[in-house]
């Protein structure tokens, strides 16, 4: 996929998410206040964090798309990784905020405070939020996978977490409305339960980003696949000293290739180029593949 097309698809789906989030923020805050639902207000804060992460994706993906320069020999892909981590951190903070607010309301209720009965408007908006956020998750995840963008995939899961949050809000509000005064505690209690899933989603997003920033290697199955592709190239007997990492959506691969020591430099270069092209055909044309050519021992070359 060409860089211009990749950025266009990312911007389009992210702007769509931003527009929906902006509308949901207004609806949720209004429904939370009018409908007297602490869970809905907390859900509105979560949607606000979604809106912020959309802005982060738009800014960082633009930066990550810049070509390599003197100061960034491997390009600017790590900016996208950093954006992914920031999204995870925001998601975790939002989850912690929801948990604190919910626990406070639950404790107040246990201590005898009378919680207000949520209004039907909060229930309707929660249902609208679930449907719209699940739709956003599906279209954003599809684009994230197609463009191999971890930041967009992370943003998709943020949409899904908001849908889950709204589902918990729907259950809590519904219970508080239809089960009587003694069950109004379900409204803040739902926010506490949902916050746990939100925090876990944030952790799941942060963890791979941290690994990438710390130069973690590709999974073992990917490394074995690279070795298989290389050794399947005519002229390469085996490879060693394989090193891999990711720079945003770009894969960086380095290895030593053992070849017949009696062939010319031009022949060895042609063999390395064939292996490089085969690897790029599998891992993307933007992949960075560095192959160090080494001669086989004299006895092996003659065999």
Buried (B, 14 or more C-beta within 10 A) or exposed (E): EEEEEBBEBBBEBBEBBBEBBBEBBEBBBBBBBEBBBBBBBBBBBBBBBBBBBBEBBBEBBBBBBEEBEEEBEEBBBBBBBBBBBBBBBBBBBBBBBBBBBBBEBBEBBEEEEEBEBBBEBBBBBBBBBBEBBBBBBEBBBBBBEBBBBBBBBBBBBBBBBBBBBBBBBBBBBBBBBEEEEEBBBBBBBBBBBBBEBBBBBBEBBBEBBEBBBEEEEBEEEBBEBBBEBBBEBEBBBEBEEBBBBBBBBBBBBBBBBBBBBEBEEEEBEEBBEBBBEBBBEEBBEBBBBEBEBBBBEEEEBEE
